Amino acid sequence: MTTAPRIWTAALIVVGDEILSGRTQDKNIAQVATWLGVQGIRLREVRVVPDVMDAIIEAVNTLRARNDYLFTTGGIGPTHDDITVDAVAAALGVPVVIHPEARAVLESYYASRGGLNEARLRMARVPEGAGLIENRLSGAPGIQAENIYLMAGVPHITAQMLDGLTGTLEGGLPLIATTIGCWVAESEVADLLRETEKTHTACQIGSYPFFREGRVGANFVIRSTDEDELATCARVLTEGLTAIGREAVAGGI
């Protein structure tokens, strides 16, 4: 009997009133999801929460319990409303402390930028027992506490922190994908998609409809961790579309 491969999962909490108000458009979800996929970890859920202590604590405790990893973006800066560190510490039941290595990094970074003041020192605060995630761009490090990874809200700084984590998290086989396009309405092939996925349990099929050139069509994205299963599923779906008189376009439309 073949054992199904271990699937590693992650969740992401995006912290910030500015995201919920629409003033800022989040760009971290896509880059975190893409990075996790390369690490063999599936981003299973995302929650956007305000800068409210109870909301962050509830989200942290819920999502860290049902995923292997939890990432947060936002709320670890120098201002009074940056409360993600405090919320994560409260969720873990530990105090907030000044991390000596983080303080040293910030002292060095700000030595020629006006020095380390009280606001900047806030970025050295961590839940007790936490480690650091390197940030070569702006000095202030990210934070790792148990299975929680606290990262900056600014996308290009988040990217630096993700780069520092590359290869350090245990994951499974990465998802691979192939796309088949067809000029057809989703409703016409709903049964075909459902039955094809049902008989190829190692694959998932996503349907993405569009309207172009005055007609409807859809791209079907098949994902799997098994290259052979992926190819078989794609062949079966192609044959199914052909059988109902529809042309399947490899690579999508």
Buried (B, 14 or more C-beta within 10 A) or exposed (E): EEEEEEBBBBBBBBBBBBBBEEEEEBBBBEBBBEBBBEBBBBBBBBBBBBBBEEBBBBBBBBBBEEBBBBBBBBBBBBEEEBBBBBBBBBBBEBEBBEBEEBBEBBBEBBEEEEEBEEEBBBBBBBBEEBBBBEBEBBBBBBBBBBBBBBBBBBBEBBBBBBBBBEEEBEBBBEBBBBBBBBBBEBEBBEEBBEEBBEEBEBBBBBEEEBEEEEEBBBBBBBBBBBEEBBEBBBEBBBEBBEEEEBEBBEEBB
